[in-house]
Amino acid sequence: MAAPPSSPAPAEPAPPGEGSGPGGLLVMWGAAFLLLAVALMGGHGKAADSKQAGAASATAHPAGKHLPPSQPTRLLIPKIDVDAPFTALTLGPSGQLQPPPAGNVNLVGWYADGVSPGEAGTSIIAGHVDTTTSAAVFANLDELETGDRFSVERADGNEATFVVDSAETFAKDDFPSSRVYADTPRAEARLITCAGDYDHTAKDYTENLVVFAHLV
């Protein structure tokens, strides 16, 4: 994921905190996000992995259609009845990515220091699978399959339509950060939420579900 030229590089994230109690608030893709800025901005031996992943992606998927930067306003996933507004996600004081407010179960967030959906590069979109009170916006994200489509309405009036390449689940302690977050020459998106079992001791889910998609 590449930040727009005018945007400052985000600070290196620290390990995220634990969950918010029984019922299972989404903890933003667990420990995986701590490698995001490191892998993409350099340091701690991860830059090479990201560059290799980006080079491989460039070879397999040359640059194609993309849109200019613009704030996303709404995520539409017809197959699972998602019609949700966006909120910007930033890094908190401790360096972890802040999740969308848990009080609104129909809300998704995007990593605002990265590229916007439809822009060339990797856009990160996240949402809760549930909260302490009910199922949330990404409760049925695991139903998406290769070939399914979703779209993002944007502030500039354009609608970015994506097709799903794959939907995969990863253990949080074995999350492929360089693959998920690596910069790409074409416009891609990642939909991310929690998955697996809820660990009441850690107050977190054991896995993350990632939907990989590209702009069409």
C-alpha angles and dihedrals in degrees: 000000000000123000116230111264091251094052122090116240110264119248117262107271121239122218109292121247126250127274128280103253140281117342091049123258112203109261102207101262090309120242091346095086094059088078096049103092091031093055094044103035099037138252140100092051095290100105093078091054091053093047091050091049091048092049091049090050091049090054094047097038115029118201113283139153116358140155133228120262114287135152114258115237107180139014118214121191106168096185093063098028096249116160105157139155122236132241124191116251122210138173115274127224091276092052098253123127110257116234124229113275108282093217091074110059092185099062133102129194135212128203098254096195089062132061121304120245108279094025118114108272136040117316118199118215121178138179143169120271089201143335134218089277109036150343113295142212097290096041090118099034089116089070093070115106138184110294097025116128137219133173140212122214111214137204092245091062095253121124116215112210119199132192120212115246096182144334115219139174123219133187108248092233091054101039114156096227097169090054096045099041103030116127114256132200093224127056109272137165136204121206108201134186140145123279142167125049124341111243106211092192094054092032089225141096118260098228145033127224115215124190111201116205142160135211118264 
